[in-house]
Amino acid sequence: MAVAARPNPQGVRPPLRRRGGRRREPIAHGAQVAVREIAAGDPIRKYGQIIGFAARPIPAGAWVHVHNVKADLFERDYAHATERPPVPP
């Protein structure tokens, strides 16, 4: 999963160095997008932390949000953004 650094209109394909295929719907700035297919039940991670689980299969390029993510009980480590990308200058 990736976090959109800018709005992504539906149908746009990210630059070659990025993954995720064509956007299946508009993705807002700061929203999560699947960069690969996610199977139902797979953990959803944001900055290295589990934030939920796929409620159904999520195709690459799809918006990842409450309509396709569920919150199950799981052990949390409460580490904050341990795998966040570097902030651009």
PDB file with one MODEL, atoms N, CA, C and O in Angstrom:
MODEL        1
ATOM      1  N   MET A   1       0.844  -1.159   0.000  1.00  0.00           N
ATOM      2  CA  MET A   1       0.000   0.000   0.000  1.00  0.00           C
ATOM      3  C   MET A   1       0.895   1.230   0.000  1.00  0.00           C
ATOM      4  O   MET A   1       1.997   1.212   0.548  1.00  0.00           O
ATOM      5  N   ALA A   2       0.409   2.293  -0.619  1.00  0.00           N
ATOM      6  CA  ALA A   2       1.131   3.557  -0.667  1.00  0.00           C
ATOM      7  C   ALA A   2       0.170   4.674  -0.258  1.00  0.00           C
ATOM      8  O   ALA A   2      -1.050   4.509  -0.285  1.00  0.00           O
ATOM      9  N   VAL A   3       0.740   5.788   0.112  1.00  0.00           N
ATOM     10  CA  VAL A   3      -0.038   6.970   0.452  1.00  0.00           C
ATOM     11  C   VAL A   3       0.170   7.980  -0.678  1.00  0.00           C
ATOM     12  O   VAL A   3       1.304   8.297  -1.036  1.00  0.00           O
ATOM     13  N   ALA A   4      -0.934   8.480  -1.235  1.00  0.00           N
ATOM     14  CA  ALA A   4      -0.856   9.404  -2.370  1.00  0.00           C
ATOM     15  C   ALA A   4      -0.242  10.732  -1.941  1.00  0.00           C
ATOM     16  O   ALA A   4      -0.736  11.383  -1.021  1.00  0.00           O
ATOM     17  N   ALA A   5       0.826  11.125  -2.604  1.00  0.00           N
ATOM     18  CA  ALA A   5       1.498  12.395  -2.314  1.00  0.00           C
ATOM     19  C   ALA A   5       0.802  13.561  -3.005  1.00  0.00           C
ATOM     20  O   ALA A   5       1.064  14.723  -2.695  1.00  0.00           O
ATOM     21  N   ARG A   6      -0.082  13.244  -3.940  1.00  0.00           N
ATOM     22  CA  ARG A   6      -0.863  14.271  -4.648  1.00  0.00           C
ATOM     23  C   ARG A   6      -2.134  13.579  -5.140  1.00  0.00           C
ATOM     24  O   ARG A   6      -2.184  12.349  -5.171  1.00  0.00           O
ATOM     25  N   PRO A   7      -3.148  14.329  -5.521  1.00  0.00           N
ATOM     26  CA  PRO A   7      -4.361  13.692  -6.046  1.00  0.00           C
ATOM     27  C   PRO A   7      -4.051  12.866  -7.296  1.00  0.00           C
ATOM     28  O   PRO A   7      -3.259  13.276  -8.145  1.00  0.00           O
ATOM     29  N   ASN A   8      -4.682  11.706  -7.394  1.00  0.00           N
ATOM     30  CA  ASN A   8      -4.529  10.817  -8.549  1.00  0.00           C
ATOM     31  C   ASN A   8      -5.900  10.659  -9.201  1.00  0.00           C
ATOM     32  O   ASN A   8      -6.771  10.017  -8.615  1.00  0.00           O
ATOM     33  N   PRO A   9      -6.125  11.220 -10.393  1.00  0.00           N
ATOM     34  CA  PRO A   9      -7.421  11.024 -11.050  1.00  0.00           C
ATOM     35  C   PRO A   9      -7.612   9.568 -11.462  1.00  0.00           C
ATOM     36  O   PRO A   9      -6.644   8.824 -11.617  1.00  0.00           O
ATOM     37  N   GLN A  10      -8.864   9.174 -11.636  1.00  0.00           N
ATOM     38  CA  GLN A  10      -9.165   7.827 -12.110  1.00  0.00           C
ATOM     39  C   GLN A  10      -8.495   7.606 -13.457  1.00  0.00           C
ATOM     40  O   GLN A  10      -8.500   8.496 -14.307  1.00  0.00           O
ATOM     41  N   GLY A  11      -7.915   6.421 -13.660  1.00  0.00           N
ATOM     42  CA  GLY A  11      -7.312   6.057 -14.928  1.00  0.00           C
ATOM     43  C   GLY A  11      -5.864   6.466 -15.090  1.00  0.00           C
ATOM     44  O   GLY A  11      -5.193   5.988 -16.004  1.00  0.00           O
ATOM     45  N   VAL A  12      -5.361   7.341 -14.225  1.00  0.00           N
ATOM     46  CA  VAL A  12      -3.968   7.763 -14.346  1.00  0.00           C
ATOM     47  C   VAL A  12      -3.055   6.592 -14.002  1.00  0.00           C
ATOM     48  O   VAL A  12      -3.366   5.784 -13.126  1.00  0.00           O
ATOM     49  N   ARG A  13      -1.943   6.510 -14.690  1.00  0.00           N
ATOM     50  CA  ARG A  13      -0.935   5.486 -14.390  1.00  0.00           C
ATOM     51  C   ARG A  13       0.236   6.204 -13.744  1.00  0.00           C
ATOM     52  O   ARG A  13       0.727   7.193 -14.288  1.00  0.00           O
ATOM     53  N   PRO A  14       0.700   5.717 -12.578  1.00  0.00           N
ATOM     54  CA  PRO A  14       1.838   6.367 -11.927  1.00  0.00           C
ATOM     55  C   PRO A  14       3.091   6.284 -12.799  1.00  0.00           C
ATOM     56  O   PRO A  14       3.147   5.459 -13.711  1.00  0.00           O
ATOM     57  N   PRO A  15       4.095   7.122 -12.537  1.00  0.00           N
ATOM     58  CA  PRO A  15       5.358   7.035 -13.287  1.00  0.00           C
ATOM     59  C   PRO A  15       5.934   5.622 -13.224  1.00  0.00           C
ATOM     60  O   PRO A  15       5.605   4.856 -12.318  1.00  0.00           O
ATOM     61  N   LEU A  16       6.783   5.280 -14.172  1.00  0.00           N
ATOM     62  CA  LEU A  16       7.319   3.921 -14.280  1.00  0.00           C
ATOM     63  C   LEU A  16       7.981   3.409 -13.011  1.00  0.00           C
ATOM     64  O   LEU A  16       7.919   2.211 -12.736  1.00  0.00           O
ATOM     65  N   ARG A  17       8.599   4.257 -12.248  1.00  0.00           N
ATOM     66  CA  ARG A  17       9.297   3.773 -11.045  1.00  0.00           C
ATOM     67  C   ARG A  17       8.318   3.426  -9.918  1.00  0.00           C
ATOM     68  O   ARG A  17       8.703   2.818  -8.919  1.00  0.00           O
ATOM     69  N   ARG A  18       7.074   3.809 -10.083  1.00  0.00           N
ATOM     70  CA  ARG A  18       6.067   3.512  -9.070  1.00  0.00           C
ATOM     71  C   ARG A  18       5.291   2.264  -9.480  1.00  0.00           C
ATOM     72  O   ARG A  18       5.313   1.847 -10.638  1.00  0.00           O
ATOM     73  N   ARG A  19       4.607   1.682  -8.501  1.00  0.00           N
ATOM     74  CA  ARG A  19       3.818   0.485  -8.772  1.00  0.00           C
ATOM     75  C   ARG A  19       2.342   0.800  -8.577  1.00  0.00           C
ATOM     76  O   ARG A  19       1.986   1.876  -8.095  1.00  0.00           O
ATOM     77  N   GLY A  20       1.499  -0.131  -8.948  1.00  0.00           N
ATOM     78  CA  GLY A  20       0.098  -0.001  -8.631  1.00  0.00           C
ATOM     79  C   GLY A  20      -0.848   0.025  -9.803  1.00  0.00           C
ATOM     80  O   GLY A  20      -2.062  -0.047  -9.610  1.00  0.00           O
ATOM     81  N   GLY A  21      -0.336   0.125 -11.014  1.00  0.00           N
ATOM     82  CA  GLY A  21      -1.221   0.122 -12.164  1.00  0.00           C
ATOM     83  C   GLY A  21      -2.120   1.350 -12.217  1.00  0.00           C
ATOM     84  O   GLY A  21      -2.001   2.264 -11.400  1.00  0.00           O
ATOM     85  N   ARG A  22      -3.017   1.352 -13.190  1.00  0.00           N
ATOM     86  CA  ARG A  22      -3.941   2.482 -13.347  1.00  0.00           C
ATOM     87  C   ARG A  22      -4.833   2.622 -12.128  1.00  0.00           C
ATOM     88  O   ARG A  22      -5.253   1.634 -11.526  1.00  0.00           O
ATOM     89  N   ARG A  23      -5.112   3.861 -11.780  1.00  0.00           N
ATOM     90  CA  ARG A  23      -5.994   4.124 -10.646  1.00  0.00           C
ATOM     91  C   ARG A  23      -7.416   3.758 -11.038  1.00  0.00           C
ATOM     92  O   ARG A  23      -7.910   4.203 -12.074  1.00  0.00           O
ATOM     93  N   ARG A  24      -8.070   2.961 -10.225  1.00  0.00           N
ATOM     94  CA  ARG A  24      -9.413   2.466 -10.514  1.00  0.00           C
ATOM     95  C   ARG A  24     -10.492   3.476 -10.156  1.00  0.00           C
ATOM     96  O   ARG A  24     -11.625   3.376 -10.627  1.00  0.00           O
ATOM     97  N   GLU A  25     -10.142   4.437  -9.329  1.00  0.00           N
ATOM     98  CA  GLU A  25     -11.047   5.505  -8.913  1.00  0.00           C
ATOM     99  C   GLU A  25     -10.186   6.688  -8.512  1.00  0.00           C
ATOM    100  O   GLU A  25      -8.980   6.519  -8.332  1.00  0.00           O
ATOM    101  N   PRO A  26     -10.748   7.875  -8.363  1.00  0.00           N
ATOM    102  CA  PRO A  26      -9.929   9.004  -7.918  1.00  0.00           C
ATOM    103  C   PRO A  26      -9.347   8.729  -6.531  1.00  0.00           C
ATOM    104  O   PRO A  26     -10.050   8.242  -5.645  1.00  0.00           O
ATOM    105  N   ILE A  27      -8.070   9.039  -6.345  1.00  0.00           N
ATOM    106  CA  ILE A  27      -7.389   8.865  -5.064  1.00  0.00           C
ATOM    107  C   ILE A  27      -6.997  10.256  -4.581  1.00  0.00           C
ATOM    108  O   ILE A  27      -6.249  10.964  -5.255  1.00  0.00           O
ATOM    109  N   ALA A  28      -7.501  10.643  -3.423  1.00  0.00           N
ATOM    110  CA  ALA A  28      -7.222  11.972  -2.868  1.00  0.00           C
ATOM    111  C   ALA A  28      -5.809  12.031  -2.277  1.00  0.00           C
ATOM    112  O   ALA A  28      -5.229  11.007  -1.915  1.00  0.00           O
ATOM    113  N   HIS A  29      -5.275  13.242  -2.188  1.00  0.00           N
ATOM    114  CA  HIS A  29      -3.985  13.463  -1.523  1.00  0.00           C
ATOM    115  C   HIS A  29      -4.065  12.900  -0.109  1.00  0.00           C
ATOM    116  O   HIS A  29      -5.005  13.205   0.625  1.00  0.00           O
ATOM    117  N   GLY A  30      -3.098  12.090   0.277  1.00  0.00           N
ATOM    118  CA  GLY A  30      -3.052  11.510   1.618  1.00  0.00           C
ATOM    119  C   GLY A  30      -3.822  10.208   1.767  1.00  0.00           C
ATOM    120  O   GLY A  30      -3.743   9.565   2.814  1.00  0.00           O
ATOM    121  N   ALA A  31      -4.564   9.806   0.740  1.00  0.00           N
ATOM    122  CA  ALA A  31      -5.327   8.554   0.808  1.00  0.00           C
ATOM    123  C   ALA A  31      -4.428   7.371   0.465  1.00  0.00           C
ATOM    124  O   ALA A  31      -3.388   7.538  -0.173  1.00  0.00           O
ATOM    125  N   GLN A  32      -4.831   6.186   0.888  1.00  0.00           N
ATOM    126  CA  GLN A  32      -4.073   4.973   0.635  1.00  0.00           C
ATOM    127  C   GLN A  32      -4.510   4.354  -0.679  1.00  0.00           C
ATOM    128  O   GLN A  32      -5.687   4.401  -1.038  1.00  0.00           O
ATOM    129  N   VAL A  33      -3.551   3.771  -1.397  1.00  0.00           N
ATOM    130  CA  VAL A  33      -3.832   3.085  -2.660  1.00  0.00           C
ATOM    131  C   VAL A  33      -3.059   1.766  -2.663  1.00  0.00           C
ATOM    132  O   VAL A  33      -1.905   1.707  -2.237  1.00  0.00           O
ATOM    133  N   ALA A  34      -3.712   0.713  -3.147  1.00  0.00           N
ATOM    134  CA  ALA A  34      -3.060  -0.600  -3.235  1.00  0.00           C
ATOM    135  C   ALA A  34      -2.052  -0.577  -4.371  1.00  0.00           C
ATOM    136  O   ALA A  34      -2.395  -0.201  -5.492  1.00  0.00           O
ATOM    137  N   VAL A  35      -0.822  -0.970  -4.104  1.00  0.00           N
ATOM    138  CA  VAL A  35       0.204  -1.029  -5.147  1.00  0.00           C
ATOM    139  C   VAL A  35       0.333  -2.442  -5.720  1.00  0.00           C
ATOM    140  O   VAL A  35       1.038  -2.659  -6.706  1.00  0.00           O
ATOM    141  N   ARG A  36      -0.344  -3.385  -5.104  1.00  0.00           N
ATOM    142  CA  ARG A  36      -0.415  -4.761  -5.588  1.00  0.00           C
ATOM    143  C   ARG A  36      -1.746  -5.311  -5.126  1.00  0.00           C
ATOM    144  O   ARG A  36      -2.401  -4.711  -4.275  1.00  0.00           O
ATOM    145  N   GLU A  37      -2.154  -6.438  -5.670  1.00  0.00           N
ATOM    146  CA  GLU A  37      -3.401  -7.049  -5.217  1.00  0.00           C
ATOM    147  C   GLU A  37      -3.256  -7.440  -3.756  1.00  0.00           C
ATOM    148  O   GLU A  37      -2.209  -7.925  -3.328  1.00  0.00           O
ATOM    149  N   ILE A  38      -4.324  -7.222  -2.999  1.00  0.00           N
ATOM    150  CA  ILE A  38      -4.355  -7.587  -1.579  1.00  0.00           C
ATOM    151  C   ILE A  38      -5.489  -8.584  -1.404  1.00  0.00           C
ATOM    152  O   ILE A  38      -6.634  -8.285  -1.742  1.00  0.00           O
ATOM    153  N   ALA A  39      -5.184  -9.757  -0.882  1.00  0.00           N
ATOM    154  CA  ALA A  39      -6.188 -10.803  -0.686  1.00  0.00           C
ATOM    155  C   ALA A  39      -7.055 -10.493   0.534  1.00  0.00           C
ATOM    156  O   ALA A  39      -6.609  -9.837   1.476  1.00  0.00           O
ATOM    157  N   ALA A  40      -8.293 -10.970   0.502  1.00  0.00           N
ATOM    158  CA  ALA A  40      -9.189 -10.809   1.647  1.00  0.00           C
ATOM    159  C   ALA A  40      -8.521 -11.396   2.887  1.00  0.00           C
ATOM    160  O   ALA A  40      -7.993 -12.507   2.849  1.00  0.00           O
ATOM    161  N   GLY A  41      -8.546 -10.654   3.972  1.00  0.00           N
ATOM    162  CA  GLY A  41      -7.952 -11.103   5.228  1.00  0.00           C
ATOM    163  C   GLY A  41      -6.510 -10.690   5.431  1.00  0.00           C
ATOM    164  O   GLY A  41      -6.002 -10.769   6.549  1.00  0.00           O
ATOM    165  N   ASP A  42      -5.832 -10.248   4.370  1.00  0.00           N
ATOM    166  CA  ASP A  42      -4.433  -9.818   4.512  1.00  0.00           C
ATOM    167  C   ASP A  42      -4.350  -8.540   5.342  1.00  0.00           C
ATOM    168  O   ASP A  42      -5.245  -7.698   5.275  1.00  0.00           O
ATOM    169  N   PRO A  43      -3.281  -8.391   6.123  1.00  0.00           N
ATOM    170  CA  PRO A  43      -3.125  -7.161   6.892  1.00  0.00           C
ATOM    171  C   PRO A  43      -2.874  -5.964   5.973  1.00  0.00           C
ATOM    172  O   PRO A  43      -2.222  -6.086   4.936  1.00  0.00           O
ATOM    173  N   ILE A  44      -3.398  -4.822   6.369  1.00  0.00           N
ATOM    174  CA  ILE A  44      -3.170  -3.556   5.672  1.00  0.00           C
ATOM    175  C   ILE A  44      -2.214  -2.767   6.544  1.00  0.00           C
ATOM    176  O   ILE A  44      -2.496  -2.522   7.717  1.00  0.00           O
ATOM    177  N   ARG A  45      -1.085  -2.368   5.980  1.00  0.00           N
ATOM    178  CA  ARG A  45      -0.067  -1.631   6.737  1.00  0.00           C
ATOM    179  C   ARG A  45       0.066  -0.219   6.204  1.00  0.00           C
ATOM    180  O   ARG A  45      -0.006   0.024   4.999  1.00  0.00           O
ATOM    181  N   LYS A  46       0.260   0.699   7.123  1.00  0.00           N
ATOM    182  CA  LYS A  46       0.557   2.088   6.769  1.00  0.00           C
ATOM    183  C   LYS A  46       1.777   2.483   7.578  1.00  0.00           C
ATOM    184  O   LYS A  46       1.760   2.430   8.808  1.00  0.00           O
ATOM    185  N   TYR A  47       2.832   2.877   6.887  1.00  0.00           N
ATOM    186  CA  TYR A  47       4.101   3.217   7.528  1.00  0.00           C
ATOM    187  C   TYR A  47       4.585   2.095   8.441  1.00  0.00           C
ATOM    188  O   TYR A  47       5.128   2.355   9.515  1.00  0.00           O
ATOM    189  N   GLY A  48       4.388   0.845   8.013  1.00  0.00           N
ATOM    190  CA  GLY A  48       4.896  -0.306   8.740  1.00  0.00           C
ATOM    191  C   GLY A  48       4.000  -0.831   9.838  1.00  0.00           C
ATOM    192  O   GLY A  48       4.314  -1.859  10.437  1.00  0.00           O
ATOM    193  N   GLN A  49       2.900  -0.167  10.124  1.00  0.00           N
ATOM    194  CA  GLN A  49       2.002  -0.582  11.198  1.00  0.00           C
ATOM    195  C   GLN A  49       0.705  -1.137  10.625  1.00  0.00           C
ATOM    196  O   GLN A  49       0.162  -0.581   9.670  1.00  0.00           O
ATOM    197  N   ILE A  50       0.202  -2.229  11.201  1.00  0.00           N
ATOM    198  CA  ILE A  50      -1.075  -2.791  10.762  1.00  0.00           C
ATOM    199  C   ILE A  50      -2.183  -1.833  11.187  1.00  0.00           C
ATOM    200  O   ILE A  50      -2.295  -1.470  12.358  1.00  0.00           O
ATOM    201  N   ILE A  51      -3.006  -1.429  10.205  1.00  0.00           N
ATOM    202  CA  ILE A  51      -4.128  -0.533  10.510  1.00  0.00           C
ATOM    203  C   ILE A  51      -5.464  -1.228  10.300  1.00  0.00           C
ATOM    204  O   ILE A  51      -6.511  -0.655  10.601  1.00  0.00           O
ATOM    205  N   GLY A  52      -5.445  -2.450   9.789  1.00  0.00           N
ATOM    206  CA  GLY A  52      -6.663  -3.210   9.562  1.00  0.00           C
ATOM    207  C   GLY A  52      -6.375  -4.385   8.655  1.00  0.00           C
ATOM    208  O   GLY A  52      -5.220  -4.737   8.414  1.00  0.00           O
ATOM    209  N   PHE A  53      -7.459  -4.996   8.148  1.00  0.00           N
ATOM    210  CA  PHE A  53      -7.352  -6.179   7.310  1.00  0.00           C
ATOM    211  C   PHE A  53      -8.291  -6.025   6.122  1.00  0.00           C
ATOM    212  O   PHE A  53      -9.361  -5.430   6.247  1.00  0.00           O
ATOM    213  N   ALA A  54      -7.902  -6.552   4.990  1.00  0.00           N
ATOM    214  CA  ALA A  54      -8.741  -6.451   3.794  1.00  0.00           C
ATOM    215  C   ALA A  54     -10.052  -7.198   4.030  1.00  0.00           C
ATOM    216  O   ALA A  54     -10.046  -8.390   4.337  1.00  0.00           O
ATOM    217  N   ALA A  55     -11.162  -6.500   3.886  1.00  0.00           N
ATOM    218  CA  ALA A  55     -12.478  -7.100   4.070  1.00  0.00           C
ATOM    219  C   ALA A  55     -12.873  -7.931   2.850  1.00  0.00           C
ATOM    220  O   ALA A  55     -13.725  -8.814   2.944  1.00  0.00           O
ATOM    221  N   ARG A  56     -12.260  -7.647   1.724  1.00  0.00           N
ATOM    222  CA  ARG A  56     -12.488  -8.362   0.468  1.00  0.00           C
ATOM    223  C   ARG A  56     -11.230  -8.177  -0.377  1.00  0.00           C
ATOM    224  O   ARG A  56     -10.379  -7.360  -0.025  1.00  0.00           O
ATOM    225  N   PRO A  57     -11.091  -8.902  -1.466  1.00  0.00           N
ATOM    226  CA  PRO A  57      -9.915  -8.678  -2.318  1.00  0.00           C
ATOM    227  C   PRO A  57      -9.869  -7.227  -2.808  1.00  0.00           C
ATOM    228  O   PRO A  57     -10.888  -6.659  -3.201  1.00  0.00           O
ATOM    229  N   ILE A  58      -8.673  -6.645  -2.776  1.00  0.00           N
ATOM    230  CA  ILE A  58      -8.482  -5.263  -3.216  1.00  0.00           C
ATOM    231  C   ILE A  58      -7.512  -5.302  -4.391  1.00  0.00           C
ATOM    232  O   ILE A  58      -6.359  -5.701  -4.222  1.00  0.00           O
ATOM    233  N   PRO A  59      -7.957  -4.894  -5.585  1.00  0.00           N
ATOM    234  CA  PRO A  59      -7.061  -4.938  -6.746  1.00  0.00           C
ATOM    235  C   PRO A  59      -6.023  -3.818  -6.696  1.00  0.00           C
ATOM    236  O   PRO A  59      -6.230  -2.795  -6.043  1.00  0.00           O
ATOM    237  N   ALA A  60      -4.911  -4.023  -7.388  1.00  0.00           N
ATOM    238  CA  ALA A  60      -3.885  -2.982  -7.499  1.00  0.00           C
ATOM    239  C   ALA A  60      -4.504  -1.744  -8.128  1.00  0.00           C
ATOM    240  O   ALA A  60      -5.289  -1.851  -9.070  1.00  0.00           O
ATOM    241  N   GLY A  61      -4.157  -0.582  -7.618  1.00  0.00           N
ATOM    242  CA  GLY A  61      -4.669   0.681  -8.130  1.00  0.00           C
ATOM    243  C   GLY A  61      -5.944   1.145  -7.453  1.00  0.00           C
ATOM    244  O   GLY A  61      -6.440   2.229  -7.761  1.00  0.00           O
ATOM    245  N   ALA A  62      -6.494   0.346  -6.529  1.00  0.00           N
ATOM    246  CA  ALA A  62      -7.749   0.700  -5.863  1.00  0.00           C
ATOM    247  C   ALA A  62      -7.497   1.524  -4.602  1.00  0.00           C
ATOM    248  O   ALA A  62      -6.452   1.408  -3.962  1.00  0.00           O
ATOM    249  N   TRP A  63      -8.474   2.352  -4.266  1.00  0.00           N
ATOM    250  CA  TRP A  63      -8.463   3.123  -3.030  1.00  0.00           C
ATOM    251  C   TRP A  63      -8.632   2.153  -1.872  1.00  0.00           C
ATOM    252  O   TRP A  63      -9.498   1.280  -1.923  1.00  0.00           O
ATOM    253  N   VAL A  64      -7.827   2.287  -0.836  1.00  0.00           N
ATOM    254  CA  VAL A  64      -7.903   1.440   0.352  1.00  0.00           C
ATOM    255  C   VAL A  64      -8.482   2.299   1.466  1.00  0.00           C
ATOM    256  O   VAL A  64      -7.846   3.250   1.920  1.00  0.00           O
ATOM    257  N   HIS A  65      -9.700   1.960   1.907  1.00  0.00           N
ATOM    258  CA  HIS A  65     -10.400   2.777   2.900  1.00  0.00           C
ATOM    259  C   HIS A  65     -11.435   1.912   3.613  1.00  0.00           C
ATOM    260  O   HIS A  65     -11.421   0.689   3.476  1.00  0.00           O
ATOM    261  N   VAL A  66     -12.325   2.536   4.369  1.00  0.00           N
ATOM    262  CA  VAL A  66     -13.276   1.801   5.203  1.00  0.00           C
ATOM    263  C   VAL A  66     -14.217   0.892   4.420  1.00  0.00           C
ATOM    264  O   VAL A  66     -14.775  -0.042   4.996  1.00  0.00           O
ATOM    265  N   HIS A  67     -14.410   1.136   3.131  1.00  0.00           N
ATOM    266  CA  HIS A  67     -15.312   0.303   2.341  1.00  0.00           C
ATOM    267  C   HIS A  67     -14.704  -1.059   1.999  1.00  0.00           C
ATOM    268  O   HIS A  67     -15.431  -1.968   1.596  1.00  0.00           O
ATOM    269  N   ASN A  68     -13.382  -1.220   2.152  1.00  0.00           N
ATOM    270  CA  ASN A  68     -12.763  -2.507   1.853  1.00  0.00           C
ATOM    271  C   ASN A  68     -11.746  -2.944   2.912  1.00  0.00           C
ATOM    272  O   ASN A  68     -10.962  -3.865   2.683  1.00  0.00           O
ATOM    273  N   VAL A  69     -11.764  -2.285   4.057  1.00  0.00           N
ATOM    274  CA  VAL A  69     -10.873  -2.627   5.180  1.00  0.00           C
ATOM    275  C   VAL A  69     -11.718  -2.817   6.425  1.00  0.00           C
ATOM    276  O   VAL A  69     -12.667  -2.069   6.661  1.00  0.00           O
ATOM    277  N   LYS A  70     -11.371  -3.824   7.225  1.00  0.00           N
ATOM    278  CA  LYS A  70     -12.070  -4.040   8.488  1.00  0.00           C
ATOM    279  C   LYS A  70     -11.040  -4.052   9.613  1.00  0.00           C
ATOM    280  O   LYS A  70      -9.865  -4.347   9.394  1.00  0.00           O
ATOM    281  N   ALA A  71     -11.489  -3.733  10.795  1.00  0.00           N
ATOM    282  CA  ALA A  71     -10.609  -3.724  11.965  1.00  0.00           C
ATOM    283  C   ALA A  71     -10.905  -4.964  12.799  1.00  0.00           C
ATOM    284  O   ALA A  71     -11.950  -5.042  13.446  1.00  0.00           O
ATOM    285  N   ASP A  72     -10.007  -5.916  12.789  1.00  0.00           N
ATOM    286  CA  ASP A  72     -10.118  -7.101  13.634  1.00  0.00           C
ATOM    287  C   ASP A  72      -9.244  -6.913  14.858  1.00  0.00           C
ATOM    288  O   ASP A  72      -8.424  -5.997  14.911  1.00  0.00           O
ATOM    289  N   LEU A  73      -9.418  -7.773  15.829  1.00  0.00           N
ATOM    290  CA  LEU A  73      -8.547  -7.731  17.002  1.00  0.00           C
ATOM    291  C   LEU A  73      -7.175  -8.281  16.618  1.00  0.00           C
ATOM    292  O   LEU A  73      -7.075  -9.314  15.957  1.00  0.00           O
ATOM    293  N   PHE A  74      -6.141  -7.596  17.030  1.00  0.00           N
ATOM    294  CA  PHE A  74      -4.785  -8.051  16.791  1.00  0.00           C
ATOM    295  C   PHE A  74      -3.866  -7.363  17.802  1.00  0.00           C
ATOM    296  O   PHE A  74      -4.220  -6.334  18.378  1.00  0.00           O
ATOM    297  N   GLU A  75      -2.701  -7.936  18.006  1.00  0.00           N
ATOM    298  CA  GLU A  75      -1.717  -7.378  18.931  1.00  0.00           C
ATOM    299  C   GLU A  75      -1.094  -6.144  18.301  1.00  0.00           C
ATOM    300  O   GLU A  75      -0.634  -6.186  17.160  1.00  0.00           O
ATOM    301  N   ARG A  76      -1.080  -5.068  19.030  1.00  0.00           N
ATOM    302  CA  ARG A  76      -0.505  -3.818  18.528  1.00  0.00           C
ATOM    303  C   ARG A  76       0.804  -3.534  19.260  1.00  0.00           C
ATOM    304  O   ARG A  76       0.946  -3.829  20.446  1.00  0.00           O
ATOM    305  N   ASP A  77       1.757  -2.955  18.528  1.00  0.00           N
ATOM    306  CA  ASP A  77       3.023  -2.616  19.190  1.00  0.00           C
ATOM    307  C   ASP A  77       3.141  -1.122  19.462  1.00  0.00           C
ATOM    308  O   ASP A  77       4.055  -0.701  20.170  1.00  0.00           O
ATOM    309  N   TYR A  78       2.235  -0.309  18.914  1.00  0.00           N
ATOM    310  CA  TYR A  78       2.167   1.125  19.179  1.00  0.00           C
ATOM    311  C   TYR A  78       3.440   1.888  18.834  1.00  0.00           C
ATOM    312  O   TYR A  78       3.680   2.961  19.387  1.00  0.00           O
ATOM    313  N   ALA A  79       4.245   1.365  17.948  1.00  0.00           N
ATOM    314  CA  ALA A  79       5.389   2.121  17.440  1.00  0.00           C
ATOM    315  C   ALA A  79       4.849   3.088  16.393  1.00  0.00           C
ATOM    316  O   ALA A  79       4.005   2.703  15.583  1.00  0.00           O
ATOM    317  N   HIS A  80       5.302   4.296  16.389  1.00  0.00           N
ATOM    318  CA  HIS A  80       4.765   5.314  15.497  1.00  0.00           C
ATOM    319  C   HIS A  80       5.573   5.431  14.219  1.00  0.00           C
ATOM    320  O   HIS A  80       6.755   5.774  14.255  1.00  0.00           O
ATOM    321  N   ALA A  81       4.941   5.146  13.090  1.00  0.00           N
ATOM    322  CA  ALA A  81       5.507   5.371  11.761  1.00  0.00           C
ATOM    323  C   ALA A  81       6.953   4.892  11.642  1.00  0.00           C
ATOM    324  O   ALA A  81       7.839   5.657  11.260  1.00  0.00           O
ATOM    325  N   THR A  82       7.180   3.635  11.969  1.00  0.00           N
ATOM    326  CA  THR A  82       8.547   3.112  11.947  1.00  0.00           C
ATOM    327  C   THR A  82       9.105   2.959  10.542  1.00  0.00           C
ATOM    328  O   THR A  82      10.321   2.875  10.374  1.00  0.00           O
ATOM    329  N   GLU A  83       8.248   2.920   9.531  1.00  0.00           N
ATOM    330  CA  GLU A  83       8.713   2.739   8.154  1.00  0.00           C
ATOM    331  C   GLU A  83       8.223   3.865   7.253  1.00  0.00           C
ATOM    332  O   GLU A  83       7.859   3.619   6.103  1.00  0.00           O
ATOM    333  N   ARG A  84       8.210   5.072   7.748  1.00  0.00           N
ATOM    334  CA  ARG A  84       7.734   6.195   6.921  1.00  0.00           C
ATOM    335  C   ARG A  84       8.796   6.587   5.917  1.00  0.00           C
ATOM    336  O   ARG A  84       9.990   6.491   6.204  1.00  0.00           O
ATOM    337  N   PRO A  85       8.376   7.029   4.742  1.00  0.00           N
ATOM    338  CA  PRO A  85       9.356   7.443   3.735  1.00  0.00           C
ATOM    339  C   PRO A  85       9.997   8.775   4.143  1.00  0.00           C
ATOM    340  O   PRO A  85       9.434   9.521   4.944  1.00  0.00           O
ATOM    341  N   PRO A  86      11.163   9.062   3.593  1.00  0.00           N
ATOM    342  CA  PRO A  86      11.805  10.344   3.919  1.00  0.00           C
ATOM    343  C   PRO A  86      10.957  11.509   3.400  1.00  0.00           C
ATOM    344  O   PRO A  86      10.289  11.392   2.372  1.00  0.00           O
ATOM    345  N   VAL A  87      10.991  12.603   4.103  1.00  0.00           N
ATOM    346  CA  VAL A  87      10.267  13.795   3.709  1.00  0.00           C
ATOM    347  C   VAL A  87      11.063  14.519   2.632  1.00  0.00           C
ATOM    348  O   VAL A  87      12.237  14.828   2.836  1.00  0.00           O
ATOM    349  N   PRO A  88      10.431  14.799   1.471  1.00  0.00           N
ATOM    350  CA  PRO A  88      11.183  15.481   0.409  1.00  0.00           C
ATOM    351  C   PRO A  88      11.548  16.892   0.825  1.00  0.00           C
ATOM    352  O   PRO A  88      10.845  17.502   1.631  1.00  0.00           O
ATOM    353  N   PRO A  89      12.647  17.422   0.280  1.00  0.00           N
ATOM    354  CA  PRO A  89      13.079  18.788   0.664  1.00  0.00           C
ATOM    355  C   PRO A  89      12.112  19.840   0.165  1.00  0.00           C
ATOM    356  O   PRO A  89      12.322  21.031   0.398  1.00  0.00           O
TER     357      PRO A  89
ENDMDL
END
